Structures are given as structure tokens and as C-alpha cells.
Amino acid sequence: MSFVVNLMLGLLFGTGLVVSGMSDPAKVLNFLDLFGSWDPSLAFVMGGAVITAFFGYRLVFKREKPVAAASFHLPSSNAVDSRILIGPAIFGIGWGLGGFCPGPALTATALAATGTYAFLPMMFVGMWLARTSTVRRVAAAA
């Protein structure tokens, strides 16, 4: 059942990315270009997401457990470390340079958007490097 729920949520998310224009790197880059051809439309997409998350989290956390899992999986620490600072900085730089983040990049593959086939392999290399460094760090600490 969990697989079906996750599949449906992923399809809904991907459809939202396409409909909102988030899978078009030119639209994203125009949103980030504040002093050029700025396109504010994605601010409405983000605003809608923030409002939905605000009310959604309050609704979901009223439950004892998630619908498709045995328990909630929440972070146990709220400490700010180098990974919390460096990871988002690298993500933001990549998003600004390429116009993609992981979800829209995967969605844009089916649309054959410009740059997708160069971005995706590098995204997977970056994910692999991050996972490898985390596994090594945990092994060294043990």
C-alpha cells in the first residue's frame, strides 16, 4: 500500500511541477534574475506551497501516526553544523547556474528541456559523493 501511495503522491508532485512551470529552467532562471528579466510567477507557486505546508503539517501531526507508515520519522537533532550550511549553499548555486533542482530536473527529462541531460548525471554524481562522504564520516566516528 505504501508504494501505491508514494507513487500517486509522486505523480501529483510531478504534475504540479509541470503545470507551475518549475520544470522549465528558463522560467526558474528568470525568477532568480532580479535585475534582468525577472518573472515573479514562481513566487506564487512557492507561496502556495508554503501555505499548503503550513496547514498540512498542522493537520497531519494531529494524527498519532501517518496513514502509510508505522510512525513519524522526524529529525532528532536541531543542531546547526557545516553540513546544514554547505549543503544548501551548493544546492542553491547549482539551482542558480542550471535552473534545476532534483524534482523539476527529473520531470524535465520527459519534456527534453535544454540542459537536462547534462544536469542529471552531475546531479547523481553529487548525490553519490554526498552519500559516500556521509557513510565514511559515520564509519570513522564509530
Solvent accessible surface area in square Angstrom, and as a share of the most:
residue,aa,sasa,rsa
1,M,181,0.81
2,S,50,0.32
3,F,153,0.64
4,V,80,0.46
5,V,43,0.25
6,N,90,0.46
7,L,86,0.43
8,M,113,0.51
9,L,103,0.51
10,G,41,0.39
11,L,103,0.51
12,L,126,0.63
13,F,123,0.51
14,G,19,0.18
15,T,79,0.46
16,G,38,0.36
17,L,13,0.07
18,V,66,0.38
19,V,122,0.70
20,S,27,0.18
21,G,14,0.13
22,M,23,0.10
23,S,4,0.03
24,D,65,0.34
25,P,14,0.09
26,A,57,0.45
27,K,54,0.23
28,V,1,0.00
29,L,64,0.32
30,N,54,0.28
31,F,30,0.13
32,L,66,0.33
33,D,61,0.31
34,L,114,0.57
35,F,202,0.84
36,G,50,0.48
37,S,72,0.47
38,W,115,0.40
39,D,36,0.18
40,P,57,0.36
41,S,39,0.25
42,L,0,0.00
43,A,45,0.35
44,F,160,0.67
45,V,51,0.29
46,M,70,0.31
47,G,30,0.29
48,G,36,0.35
49,A,59,0.46
50,V,100,0.57
51,I,106,0.54
52,T,97,0.57
53,A,43,0.33
54,F,97,0.41
55,F,128,0.54
56,G,27,0.26
57,Y,126,0.48
58,R,128,0.47
59,L,124,0.62
60,V,64,0.37
61,F,89,0.37
62,K,169,0.72
63,R,127,0.46
64,E,176,0.79
65,K,103,0.43
66,P,28,0.17
67,V,119,0.68
68,A,38,0.30
69,A,41,0.31
70,A,91,0.70
71,S,54,0.35
72,F,54,0.22
73,H,161,0.72
74,L,113,0.56
75,P,118,0.75
76,S,126,0.81
77,S,77,0.50
78,N,148,0.76
79,A,71,0.55
80,V,108,0.62
81,D,67,0.35
82,S,68,0.44
83,R,130,0.47
84,I,94,0.48
85,L,114,0.57
86,I,98,0.50
87,G,36,0.35
88,P,80,0.50
89,A,54,0.42
90,I,115,0.58
91,F,100,0.42
92,G,34,0.32
93,I,109,0.56
94,G,29,0.28
95,W,45,0.16
96,G,32,0.31
97,L,143,0.71
98,G,28,0.27
99,G,0,0.00
100,F,4,0.01
101,C,23,0.14
102,P,41,0.26
103,G,22,0.21
104,P,4,0.03
105,A,0,0.00
106,L,97,0.48
107,T,26,0.15
108,A,0,0.00
109,T,47,0.27
110,A,96,0.74
111,L,97,0.48
112,A,67,0.52
113,A,20,0.15
114,T,123,0.72
115,G,41,0.39
116,T,0,0.00
117,Y,133,0.50
118,A,73,0.57
119,F,43,0.18
120,L,17,0.08
121,P,63,0.40
122,M,128,0.57
123,M,19,0.09
124,F,103,0.43
125,V,71,0.41
126,G,37,0.36
127,M,91,0.41
128,W,158,0.55
129,L,97,0.48
130,A,60,0.46
131,R,170,0.62
132,T,28,0.16
133,S,50,0.32
134,T,40,0.23
135,V,90,0.52
136,R,172,0.63
137,R,121,0.44
138,V,97,0.56
139,A,69,0.53
140,A,90,0.69
141,A,90,0.70
142,A,118,0.91
